[in-house]
Amino acid sequence: MLGSTHGTLTTDFRARVEACGESPRTAVHSSAAPSADDAVAVDVSGRPLHADVPDLDRFFRPESVAVIGASDAEGRPNTGITRQLIAWAERVGARIHPVHPTRPTVFGLTCHASVADLPEQVDLAVLLVADPLPVIEELAETKVKFAVAFASGFAETGDAGAAAQARLGAAVRRSGLRLLGPNTNLNAFEEFRDDLDGPAIALITQSGHQGRPVYTLQELGIRLSHWAPTGNEADLETADFISYFAEQPEVGAIACYVEGLKDGRSFLLAADRAARNGVPVVAVKVGRTETGARMAASHTGKLTGADTVVDAAMRQFGVIRVDGLDELQDTAALLARARKPQADGVVVYSISGGTGAHFSDLATEAGLTLPTLSEAKQQELHQWIPEYLNVANPVDNGGHPVGDWRGRKIIDAILADPSVGVLICPITGPFPPMSDKLAQDLVDAAEASDKLVCVIWGSPVGTEDAYRTTLLGSSRVATFRTFGNCITAVRAYLGHHRFTAGYRSPFEDAPRTPSPSYRKAQALMRPGQQLSEHAAKQLLRAYGIRVPREQLVTSAAAAVRAAGLVGYPVVMKASGPQLGHKTELGLVKIGLTSASQIRDAYRELTDIARYENVPLDGILVCQMVERGVEMVVGVTQDDLFGPTVTVGLGGVLVEVLHDAAVRVPPFGEDQARAMLTELRGHALLEGVRGAPPADVDALVEVVLRIQRMALELGDELSELDINPLMVLPRGQGAVALDALAICR
C-alpha cells in the first residue's frame, strides 16, 4: 500500500472507466506554461539563460510501470494498448502493474483496484482514462515520476478544451510529476531495432503519424533510439526532449515534427544546448502559410507564431529547418552518421556529362561550393579518363572506366584532394554491370576514407541489389533517391559543422543587470501610449544612438532661431504622440534654406495639424542629412519569443520590398552582421553606381544598441521603429532621422 486514499479513488475511477467504455480518447484537456525556477541564472529581463534538462531516463527506461485503466477484454480499445505496453515493459526490463477497479487480473497479471493499492512506487503511470485530471491528483500521493495521458479533447478543440488543459497543467505542477500529453499516443513505446550500430536519431513529433517516415529508416539500417510524441504539451514539451536528447551519447541527430511551439524561449535554450554539444536538430515546422497555421492551431491548440520570426530564430540557433518529411528523414540520417567534414568542397562525379552538369547547376544554385580541381589533379584523373572529357568538376568519366580497375582509382584520387570534403555520385538508373561495379567501388572507397560519399540512386524501382544490398548495406555511404534531398542534406551537413565550429552561446554574454541607459529610458516611457518623435529620439539618445541636431519649438520665431543654430538647410516636422506617418499628412517639409521658408512652413504645419485634429507637442527643426543608405531598424513583440529586432532597407523600400532580417535577443556582433548579408539589397551598403561604401560598422553598432534596449525594455516597449536610419559613408556613422515608439 502506498497511501490511504484507496476508497475515494476506487469509486471515482470505476465510474470514469465504465462511463467511457475504457476508451481514453473522449475527454477534454488543456495547456500550461512551465513553472519558474528561481535558482537558474536570468538575464536583465528576468528570463532564464540555461535550459532546464529534465531527467527522462526513468521515462524511457522505467523500472516499474502502472497501466491505469488496463484491460484484456476483447473489443475494448484499451486492450490493444495494454498488450503493447506489456510487451514494451518486457523489452525494457520494467515491472508492469495493471490498475482497474473491477478486474482481478489482466493478461494473467495481478490487477490492482487503485493507484493506492500498487505494491511499489512506480516510475511511470500510463493513463488509459477519458479524464486524466482526477488520476493526476491521486498520483501526487504516490510520488510517481512520470505520467502519460492519451486522452484527447483538450486545447485542440477550442476554448473549453484549453481551459480543461490549463486545469490539468496546474494539477501536474502541484503534483511534482512530469506529464507527456494529453492527446499523445503509443509512439514512445514502439519497438526499436537493437541490431543496428552507430549514432542514432532521436525523434520528436507532435503528430505521431508524421514521424513514421523517420521511424521506418530502421528498415534501411539507420538506428533510432527514442521517440517522443509530445501531443498537446500540457507539461513536457519539445524543448524538454531536445535538451535531454542533446545530452545522450548515442544520439547523433534530433529529428522534429513541430506544429506549434509552446514557449519560444524554452525552445531557443534547448537549441542552444544542442548547438553547444554539437548535436544537429532538424525540424519540420508547419505554419508557413496562413492555411497551415490555422490547421496547426486547430490540431494542437498552440500559437504557431509569426513564421518569419520562427524561421529566423531557428536559423540563429542552428536548427535546420526542412519542408518535407522526406527531407527530414534524409537530412537527419546524414547528420547522425556522417563524420566531421575535412573541407567544404563538393565534387560531382558521374558516368554522364549531362547528369553531372545538371546536378552541378542545382548544387551551385543551392550554395554548395564546387571547387575547380587543380591542374595537377586533373592530369592525374586523365590517366584513367579520356582527355576530351571534363574532369575539372564535375568529373565525367565517360562510363567505361567504372567497369574495371580504373573506377576505384578515380574515386580514391578525388577523395585524396585536400579541397574536397564531399563526393557526390548521381546514378540516374541501374545499368548493370556498370552501375553495380560503380556502387561497390563507392562503398569500398567510403569505408577507406574519412570523407563523405553520397550516392543518388535514381531508379524508381528500388529493388536492385546494388541499391538494397550494396549501398544500403554500407554505414559510410549516404544514399538518396532524389537530387533535391541530397543537396538539402549536404548543405545542412556542411552548414551545421560550420555553425557549431565557431559557436558561442549568446546567452553567455546576455546582460544580467540594467545599464545606465535603461534608467534614463525608463523616465521617458509612457505606459500604453505612443511617444512623439521628439520623445522617441530622446529614447534613442539614452542608448547612445545618434540623432540629427534638432530643436522642438512652439512658435515661428523660435523656429527661425532654431534653424540658425541647427544650420541650413533644415527639415521641419510636426511632433506629437498620435503621429505615425507624417509624410502622408503633409507634416514634413524638407530643404528649407531661409527664414521666410521657416515661417511659412511653421504656419502650414500647424494649420494642417489643426485641420486634421492632431495634437502636437511642437514642431521639430532638424538638421538635414542627405547622403547615405536609408535603413530601418526596429523592435517588435512576438507572441512566442518576446522582443525581436529587425533590420532592413528603409524609407519607402521597406513597404515595397519587405527586405528585412530578424533576430531574437540575445545575439552578438556576428549575428548582427549576418542579418545584413541576408538582405537582398545588401549591395547598397557596399556602394553601387559610384556611391561610397556605407558605414556598416556603425549600422551594426546601432543594431546591437537596439538589441540592448529590447532586452531591457522588453516588458515596457511594445514597438520601436527607426525609419529611416541614414547610414553615412564609411567612417561617418549612422543617424536616426525619424523614430516611432509605442509603450506597453
C-alpha positions in Angstrom: 0.0 0.0 0.0 1.4 3.4 -1.0 -1.4 5.5 0.6 -4.7 5.6 2.3 -6.9 7.3 -0.4 -7.9 3.9 -1.9 -11.6 4.2 -1.2 -12.2 7.5 -2.9 -10.1 6.6 -6.0 -11.8 3.2 -6.4 -15.3 4.7 -6.6 -14.4 7.6 -8.8 -12.1 5.6 -11.0 -14.7 2.8 -11.6 -17.3 5.5 -12.6 -14.9 7.1 -15.1 -13.7 3.9 -16.7 -17.2 2.4 -17.0 -18.7 5.6 -18.3 -16.2 6.0 -21.1 -16.2 2.3 -22.1 -12.5 2.2 -21.3 -11.7 4.5 -24.2 -9.0 7.1 -23.3 -9.8 9.4 -26.3 -13.1 11.1 -25.4 -12.3 13.7 -22.9 -11.1 17.3 -22.8 -7.7 18.7 -21.8 -5.5 22.0 -21.7 -2.1 23.7 -21.8 0.1 25.3 -19.2 3.4 27.1 -19.0 6.4 25.6 -17.2 6.9 26.5 -13.6 9.7 29.1 -13.0 12.9 28.0 -11.4 14.2 30.8 -9.3 17.6 29.1 -8.9 18.6 29.4 -12.5 20.6 32.4 -14.0 18.4 35.0 -15.6 19.1 37.9 -18.0 18.2 41.6 -17.4 14.6 40.9 -18.4 14.3 38.0 -15.8 14.3 35.3 -18.4 16.4 32.1 -17.9 19.8 31.8 -19.5 20.1 28.0 -19.5 17.8 25.1 -20.4 16.5 23.0 -17.6 17.3 19.4 -18.7 14.7 17.0 -17.3 16.0 13.6 -16.2 13.9 11.5 -18.6 15.9 8.3 -18.0 13.1 6.8 -15.9 10.6 7.7 -18.5 12.3 5.9 -21.4 13.6 3.0 -19.3 11.4 2.8 -16.1 11.9 0.0 -13.6 8.1 -0.1 -12.8 5.0 1.0 -14.8 1.4 1.3 -13.8 -1.3 1.0 -16.5 -4.3 2.7 -15.2 -7.4 1.6 -17.0 -5.7 -1.7 -18.2 -7.9 -4.2 -19.9 -7.8 -7.6 -21.5 -11.5 -7.7 -22.6 -11.7 -8.4 -26.3 -13.1 -5.4 -28.3 -12.1 -2.8 -25.8 -9.9 0.0 -27.1 -7.6 -0.3 -24.0 -6.9 -4.0 -24.6 -4.6 -3.5 -27.5 -2.8 -0.6 -25.7 -2.4 -2.8 -22.6 -1.0 -5.6 -24.7 1.5 -3.3 -26.3 2.6 -1.8 -23.0 3.2 -5.2 -21.5 5.4 -6.2 -24.5 7.3 -2.9 -24.2 7.8 -3.3 -20.5 9.3 -6.7 -21.1 11.7 -5.3 -23.6 13.0 -2.5 -21.3 13.0 -4.7 -18.2 10.2 -3.0 -16.3 7.7 -4.5 -13.9 4.2 -3.7 -15.0 1.2 -3.2 -12.7 -2.3 -3.1 -14.3 -4.8 -0.9 -12.5 -8.6 -1.4 -12.9 -11.3 -1.1 -10.3 -13.2 -4.3 -11.2 -10.6 -6.7 -12.7 -8.6 -9.2 -10.5 -6.2 -9.9 -13.3 -5.3 -8.5 -16.7 -3.4 -10.8 -19.2 -2.6 -13.0 -16.2 -1.0 -10.2 -14.2 -2.4 -9.2 -10.8 -4.6 -6.2 -11.3 -4.9 -3.5 -8.6 -8.1 -1.7 -7.8 -6.5 1.8 -7.5 -3.2 3.6 -7.6 -3.2 3.5 -3.8 -3.1 -0.3 -4.0 0.1 -0.5 -6.0 2.7 -2.7 -4.4 5.6 -0.3 -5.1 6.3 3.3 -6.1 6.2 3.4 -9.9 8.4 5.4 -12.3 5.7 5.8 -15.0 1.9 5.8 -15.0 0.1 5.3 -18.3 -3.4 6.8 -18.1 -5.9 5.0 -20.2 -8.8 7.0 -18.9 -11.1 9.6 -20.5 -10.4 12.3 -17.9 -6.8 12.2 -16.5 -7.2 15.1 -14.1 -8.6 13.2 -11.1 -6.0 10.5 -11.6 -3.2 13.0 -11.7 -4.3 14.3 -8.3 -4.3 10.8 -6.9 -0.9 10.1 -8.4 0.5 13.1 -6.5 0.2 11.0 -3.3 2.4 8.2 -4.7 5.4 10.3 -5.8 5.3 8.8 -9.3 7.9 10.4 -11.6 6.1 10.4 -15.0 2.7 10.0 -16.4 1.3 9.7 -20.0 -2.2 10.9 -20.9 -3.6 9.7 -24.2 -7.0 11.4 -23.8 -8.0 13.9 -26.5 -10.5 16.8 -26.5 -8.3 19.4 -24.8 -6.7 22.6 -26.3 -7.0 21.3 -29.8 -10.8 21.5 -29.5 -11.2 25.2 -28.6 -11.6 27.4 -25.6 -13.4 24.9 -23.3 -10.7 22.3 -24.1 -8.0 24.8 -23.5 -9.5 25.7 -20.1 -9.6 21.9 -19.2 -5.9 21.6 -20.3 -5.0 24.5 -18.1 -6.5 22.8 -15.1 -4.7 19.6 -16.0 -1.4 21.5 -16.3 -1.9 23.2 -13.0 -2.6 19.8 -11.3 0.6 18.4 -12.9 2.6 21.3 -11.4 1.2 20.8 -8.0 1.8 17.0 -8.2 5.5 17.2 -8.9 5.3 14.6 -11.6 6.0 15.2 -15.3 3.3 14.6 -17.9 3.5 13.6 -21.5 0.4 14.7 -23.4 -2.5 14.8 -23.3 -3.6 13.9 -26.9 -0.5 11.8 -27.3 -0.1 8.2 -28.5 1.9 5.0 -28.1 4.9 6.1 -30.2 7.2 6.3 -27.1 6.6 2.6 -26.6 7.5 1.4 -30.1 9.9 -1.4 -30.6 13.3 -0.2 -31.8 15.8 -2.4 -33.6 18.7 -3.3 -31.3 20.9 -4.8 -34.0 21.9 -1.5 -35.6 25.1 0.3 -34.7 26.4 3.8 -34.9 24.9 7.2 -33.8 21.1 7.2 -33.6 18.3 9.6 -34.5 16.1 10.7 -31.6 12.6 11.6 -32.9 10.2 14.2 -31.5 6.7 14.6 -33.0 3.5 16.5 -32.1 1.6 14.4 -34.6 2.6 10.7 -34.3 1.9 9.7 -37.9 4.3 12.4 -39.2 7.1 10.5 -37.5 6.5 7.3 -39.4 8.9 8.0 -42.3 11.8 8.6 -39.8 10.9 5.5 -37.8 11.0 3.3 -40.8 14.6 4.4 -41.5 15.4 1.4 -39.4 14.5 -0.8 -42.3 17.3 0.9 -44.2 19.8 0.2 -41.5 19.6 3.6 -39.7 19.4 3.4 -35.9 16.6 5.1 -33.9 17.0 5.5 -30.2 13.9 7.4 -28.9 10.5 8.7 -30.0 8.8 11.4 -28.0 5.2 12.1 -29.2 4.6 15.3 -27.3 0.9 15.8 -28.1 -0.6 19.0 -26.6 2.4 19.6 -24.3 0.5 20.5 -21.1 3.8 19.9 -19.3 6.6 18.1 -21.1 7.3 19.9 -24.4 9.5 19.7 -27.5 12.2 21.8 -25.8 12.5 19.4 -22.9 13.2 16.5 -25.2 15.7 18.4 -27.3 17.6 19.3 -24.1 17.5 15.7 -22.9 18.4 14.1 -26.3 21.3 16.6 -26.7 22.9 15.1 -23.6 22.6 11.4 -24.7 25.8 10.0 -26.1 24.1 7.6 -28.5 22.1 10.4 -30.2 23.7 11.7 -33.4 20.8 13.9 -34.6 17.4 15.0 -33.3 14.6 15.0 -35.8 11.4 17.0 -35.0 8.0 17.5 -36.4 6.6 20.7 -34.8 3.1 22.1 -35.2 3.4 24.8 -32.6 6.0 25.9 -30.1 4.7 26.1 -26.5 7.3 28.6 -25.4 9.8 30.3 -27.7 12.4 31.0 -25.0 12.5 27.3 -23.9 12.9 26.2 -27.5 15.9 28.5 -28.1 17.5 27.5 -24.8 17.2 23.8 -25.9 18.5 24.6 -29.3 21.4 26.4 -27.7 22.2 23.4 -25.6 22.2 21.1 -28.7 24.4 23.6 -30.6 26.9 23.7 -27.7 27.0 19.9 -27.7 27.3 19.8 -31.5 24.1 17.8 -31.9 22.2 18.7 -35.0 18.5 19.5 -34.7 16.5 19.0 -37.9 12.9 20.2 -37.9 9.8 20.4 -40.0 7.8 23.3 -38.6 4.4 23.7 -40.1 2.6 27.0 -40.4 4.5 28.7 -43.2 1.2 29.8 -44.7 -2.0 31.2 -43.2 -3.8 28.0 -44.0 -1.1 25.8 -42.5 -1.1 28.0 -39.4 -4.8 27.6 -38.9 -4.6 23.8 -39.2 -1.8 23.6 -36.8 -3.7 25.7 -34.2 -6.8 23.5 -34.6 -4.7 20.4 -34.0 -2.6 21.2 -31.0 -4.1 24.4 -29.7 -0.9 26.4 -29.7 0.3 29.6 -31.2 2.1 29.0 -34.5 3.9 32.3 -34.2 4.9 34.7 -37.0 6.7 32.3 -39.3 9.4 34.8 -40.3 10.4 35.1 -36.7 10.3 31.3 -36.2 12.4 30.8 -39.2 14.9 33.4 -38.2 15.1 32.1 -34.6 15.8 28.6 -35.8 18.5 29.7 -38.1 20.0 31.9 -35.4 20.4 28.9 -33.1 21.4 26.4 -35.7 18.2 24.4 -36.0 18.0 23.1 -39.6 14.5 23.7 -40.9 13.3 21.5 -43.8 10.0 21.4 -45.6 9.1 17.8 -46.1 9.1 14.5 -44.2 11.3 13.0 -46.9 13.8 15.9 -46.3 13.6 15.3 -42.5 14.5 11.7 -42.8 17.3 12.1 -45.3 18.9 15.1 -43.6 18.6 13.7 -40.1 20.1 10.4 -41.3 23.1 12.0 -42.9 23.8 14.3 -40.0 23.5 11.5 -37.5 26.0 9.3 -39.3 28.5 11.4 -41.2 31.8 12.3 -39.7 33.0 15.9 -39.4 33.9 17.3 -42.9 37.5 17.8 -43.8 36.7 20.5 -46.3 33.7 22.4 -47.7 34.4 21.5 -51.3 31.9 19.2 -53.2 32.9 17.2 -56.2 30.2 15.8 -58.5 31.3 12.5 -60.2 29.2 10.7 -62.8 29.3 8.4 -65.8 27.3 11.0 -67.8 28.3 14.6 -68.7 24.6 15.6 -68.8 23.9 14.2 -65.3 27.0 15.9 -63.8 26.2 19.2 -65.4 22.5 19.1 -64.2 23.4 18.2 -60.7 26.2 20.8 -60.5 23.9 23.6 -61.6 21.4 22.7 -58.8 24.1 22.3 -56.2 25.8 25.6 -57.1 22.5 27.5 -57.0 21.8 26.0 -53.6 25.0 27.5 -52.3 27.3 24.5 -52.3 30.9 25.1 -53.2 32.2 23.1 -56.2 35.9 23.9 -56.4 37.7 23.6 -59.7 40.2 20.8 -59.2 43.9 21.7 -59.6 45.7 21.2 -62.9 47.8 18.5 -61.2 44.7 16.7 -60.0 43.1 16.9 -63.5 46.2 15.5 -65.1 46.1 12.6 -62.6 42.5 11.9 -63.4 43.3 11.9 -67.1 45.4 8.8 -66.5 42.2 6.9 -66.4 39.7 9.2 -68.1 39.9 10.2 -71.8 41.5 13.7 -72.4 38.4 15.0 -74.2 36.2 14.6 -71.1 35.9 17.3 -68.4 37.4 16.5 -65.0 37.6 20.0 -63.5 34.4 19.4 -61.5 32.0 17.9 -62.3 34.1 14.9 -63.2 32.8 13.0 -66.2 34.4 9.6 -66.7 32.5 8.7 -69.9 31.2 5.4 -68.5 33.7 2.8 -69.5 36.3 3.3 -66.7 33.8 2.4 -64.0 33.6 -1.2 -65.4 37.2 -2.1 -64.5 40.1 -1.3 -62.1 40.2 2.4 -63.1 36.9 3.1 -61.4 38.2 2.8 -57.8 41.4 4.7 -58.8 39.4 7.7 -59.9 37.3 7.8 -56.7 40.3 7.5 -54.5 42.1 10.3 -56.4 39.2 12.6 -56.0 38.8 11.9 -52.3 42.6 12.5 -51.8 42.3 16.1 -52.9 42.5 18.4 -49.8 39.9 20.8 -51.2 37.3 18.0 -51.4 35.1 17.2 -48.4 32.2 15.6 -50.1 32.0 13.4 -53.2 28.5 13.1 -54.8 27.8 10.5 -57.4 24.3 10.6 -59.1 23.4 7.2 -60.6 20.3 8.1 -62.6 19.3 4.5 -63.2 20.6 0.9 -63.0 22.9 -0.1 -65.8 24.4 -3.4 -64.9 27.1 -4.4 -64.7 28.4 -0.8 -64.8 26.2 0.6 -62.1 26.8 -2.4 -59.8 30.6 -2.0 -60.1 30.3 1.7 -59.5 28.2 1.2 -56.4 30.7 -1.3 -54.9 33.7 1.0 -55.7 32.0 3.9 -54.0 31.2 1.8 -50.9 34.8 0.4 -50.7 36.3 3.9 -51.1 34.0 5.4 -48.5 35.0 2.7 -46.0 38.6 3.5 -46.5 38.2 7.3 -46.3 37.2 9.8 -43.6 35.3 11.9 -46.2 31.7 11.8 -47.0 30.5 9.9 -50.1 26.9 10.4 -51.3 25.0 8.5 -53.9 21.7 9.3 -55.6 20.1 6.1 -56.7 17.6 7.4 -59.3 15.8 4.2 -60.2 12.1 4.4 -59.3 12.1 0.7 -58.6 14.4 0.5 -55.6 14.7 -3.3 -55.5 18.0 -3.6 -57.3 20.7 -5.5 -55.5 23.2 -2.6 -56.0 20.8 -0.3 -54.1 19.2 -2.6 -51.5 22.4 -4.6 -50.6 25.5 -2.7 -51.7 24.5 0.9 -51.0 22.1 0.5 -48.1 24.3 -2.1 -46.6 27.1 0.5 -46.1 27.2 2.6 -43.0 29.6 5.0 -44.6 27.8 5.9 -47.9 24.8 8.3 -47.6 22.3 7.1 -50.2 19.4 9.3 -51.5 16.7 8.9 -54.0 16.4 12.4 -55.3 18.8 15.2 -56.3 16.9 17.7 -54.1 17.1 15.7 -50.9 20.8 15.1 -51.4 21.5 18.8 -51.9 19.4 19.8 -48.9 21.1 17.2 -46.7 24.7 18.0 -47.8 24.1 21.7 -47.4 22.7 21.1 -43.9 25.7 18.9 -43.1 28.3 21.4 -44.1 26.4 24.3 -42.6 25.9 22.6 -39.3 29.6 21.9 -38.8 30.5 25.4 -39.8 28.0 26.8 -37.3 29.0 24.6 -34.4 32.7 25.0 -35.0 32.6 28.7 -34.1 29.5 28.6 -31.9 29.4 30.6 -28.7 26.2 30.7 -26.8 24.7 34.2 -27.0 23.2 33.6 -23.6 26.7 33.7 -22.1 27.0 37.4 -22.9 23.4 38.4 -22.2 23.2 41.4 -19.9 22.4 40.4 -16.3 21.8 43.9 -14.8 20.3 47.1 -16.3 22.5 49.6 -17.9 22.6 53.3 -17.0 20.8 53.8 -20.4 17.9 51.8 -19.0 17.4 54.1 -16.1 17.4 57.1 -18.4 15.0 55.4 -20.8 12.5 54.4 -18.0 11.8 58.0 -17.2 10.7 58.6 -20.8 8.3 55.7 -21.0 4.5 56.4 -21.0 2.6 53.1 -20.4 0.0 52.4 -23.1 1.0 55.5 -25.2 2.8 56.2 -28.4 5.7 58.6 -27.9 6.1 61.7 -30.1 9.0 61.7 -32.5 10.9 64.1 -30.2 10.4 61.8 -27.2 11.3 58.7 -29.2 14.5 60.3 -30.3 15.3 61.0 -26.6 14.8 57.3 -26.0 17.4 56.6 -28.7 19.8 59.2 -27.3 19.5 57.4 -23.9 21.0 54.3 -25.6 23.8 56.2 -27.4 22.1 56.2 -30.8 22.9 59.3 -32.9 20.1 61.6 -34.0 20.2 64.8 -36.0 20.8 68.1 -34.5 17.3 69.4 -33.8 15.2 71.6 -31.6 11.5 71.4 -30.6 9.8 74.8 -30.9 6.3 76.2 -30.4 6.5 79.4 -32.4 7.6 80.6 -35.8 10.1 82.9 -34.3 11.6 80.1 -32.2 11.7 78.0 -35.4 13.8 80.6 -37.2 16.2 80.8 -34.3 16.5 77.1 -34.1 17.2 76.8 -37.8 20.1 79.2 -37.3 21.5 77.0 -34.5 20.9 73.7 -36.3 22.3 75.1 -39.6 20.6 75.4 -43.0 19.2 73.6 -44.9 16.8 72.2 -42.4 13.8 69.8 -42.2 10.7 70.8 -40.3 8.3 68.1 -38.9 5.2 68.1 -36.7 5.8 66.2 -33.5 3.0 64.7 -31.4 2.2 61.5 -29.6 -0.5 60.4 -32.1 1.5 61.0 -35.2 2.7 57.9 -37.1 3.1 58.5 -40.9 3.7 62.3 -41.0 4.6 62.4 -44.7 1.1 61.3 -45.8 -0.5 64.1 -43.9 1.9 66.7 -45.4 3.5 67.3 -42.0 7.1 67.2 -43.2 8.9 70.0 -45.0 12.5 69.4 -46.3 15.3 71.5 -47.8 14.3 74.8 -46.1 17.0 77.4 -46.7 15.7 80.8 -45.4 13.9 82.4 -42.5 10.8 83.2 -44.7 10.6 79.5 -45.7 10.8 78.5 -42.0 7.9 80.9 -41.0 5.8 79.7 -43.9 6.5 76.1 -43.1 5.7 76.6 -39.4 2.3 78.1 -40.2 1.4 75.4 -42.8 2.4 72.5 -40.4 0.4 73.9 -37.5 -2.6 74.6 -39.8 -2.6 71.0 -41.2 -2.4 69.6 -37.6 -5.3 71.8 -36.5 -7.4 70.8 -39.5 -6.6 67.1 -39.0 -7.3 67.5 -35.3 -3.8 66.1 -34.4 -2.4 67.3 -31.1 1.2 68.5 -31.2 3.9 68.9 -28.7 5.7 71.3 -31.1 7.5 71.5 -34.4 10.9 69.9 -34.9 13.5 71.8 -36.7 16.1 69.3 -37.7 19.5 69.1 -39.4 19.1 67.8 -43.0 21.1 64.6 -43.7 21.0 63.7 -47.3 23.9 61.4 -48.3 23.6 57.8 -47.2 21.8 54.5 -47.4 18.3 54.5 -45.8 17.7 51.6 -43.5 15.1 50.6 -41.0 15.9 49.2 -37.5 13.1 48.2 -35.1 11.8 46.2 -32.2 8.5 44.3 -32.2 6.9 41.9 -29.8 6.4 38.3 -30.9 3.8 36.1 -29.1 6.3 33.2 -28.8 9.8 34.8 -28.5 9.1 38.2 -26.9 11.1 41.2 -28.2 12.6 40.7 -31.7 15.0 43.0 -33.6 14.5 43.7 -37.3 16.8 45.5 -39.8 16.1 46.1 -43.4 16.1 48.6 -46.3 14.4 51.7 -45.1 12.4 54.7 -46.5 9.6 53.7 -48.9 11.5 50.5 -49.8 10.6 48.8 -46.5 6.9 48.7 -47.6 7.6 47.9 -51.2 10.3 45.2 -51.0 9.8 43.8 -47.4 13.5 43.2 -47.4 14.3 42.6 -43.7 16.1 40.2 -41.4 15.0 39.3 -37.9 16.8 38.1 -34.8 15.7 37.2 -31.3 17.8 38.7 -28.5 20.3 38.0 -27.2 22.7 37.9 -30.1 26.2 39.0 -30.8 28.0 41.1 -33.4 28.4 38.0 -35.7 24.6 37.7 -35.9 24.1 41.4 -36.4 26.4 41.3 -39.4 24.8 38.1 -40.7 21.4 40.0 -40.7 22.9 42.5 -43.2 24.2 39.8 -45.5 20.7 38.2 -45.6 19.2 41.3 -47.1 18.6 41.2 -50.9 19.7 44.8 -51.0 22.9 44.2 -49.2 24.9 45.5 -52.2 23.6 49.0 -51.4 25.7 49.0 -48.3 28.8 48.1 -50.3 28.3 51.0 -52.7 26.7 50.9 -56.1 26.7 53.2 -59.1 29.6 55.3 -57.8 28.2 55.7 -54.2 30.8 55.2 -51.5 30.5 52.1 -49.2 28.3 52.7 -46.2 29.4 52.7 -42.6 28.4 49.1 -41.9 30.3 49.1 -38.5 28.1 52.0 -37.3 24.9 50.2 -38.5 25.9 47.0 -36.6 26.5 49.1 -33.5 23.0 50.6 -33.8 21.5 47.1 -34.2 23.4 45.9 -31.0 22.3 49.0 -29.1 18.7 48.5 -30.1 19.0 44.9 -29.0 20.1 46.0 -25.6 17.1 48.3 -25.5 14.8 45.5 -26.5 16.2 43.3 -23.7 15.9 45.9 -21.0 12.6 47.4 -22.0 11.1 44.2 -23.1 8.1 44.5 -20.8 7.7 48.2 -21.4 8.3 48.7 -25.1 5.6 47.3 -27.5 7.2 48.6 -30.7 10.1 50.7 -31.9 10.7 51.9 -35.5 13.7 53.9 -36.7 12.9 54.7 -40.3 15.0 55.9 -41.9 18.3 55.3 -40.2 20.6 57.1 -42.6 23.8 55.1 -42.8 26.5 57.5 -43.9 29.7 56.8 -45.9 32.2 54.6 -44.2 33.7 56.2 -41.1 30.9 58.8 -40.7 28.4 56.9 -38.6 24.7 56.4 -38.8 21.9 58.9 -37.9 18.3 58.1 -36.9 16.3 60.6 -38.9 12.8 59.5 -37.6 11.6 57.3 -34.8 8.3 55.8 -33.6 7.9 54.2 -30.2 4.9 52.6 -28.6 4.9 51.8 -24.9 3.2 48.7 -23.4 
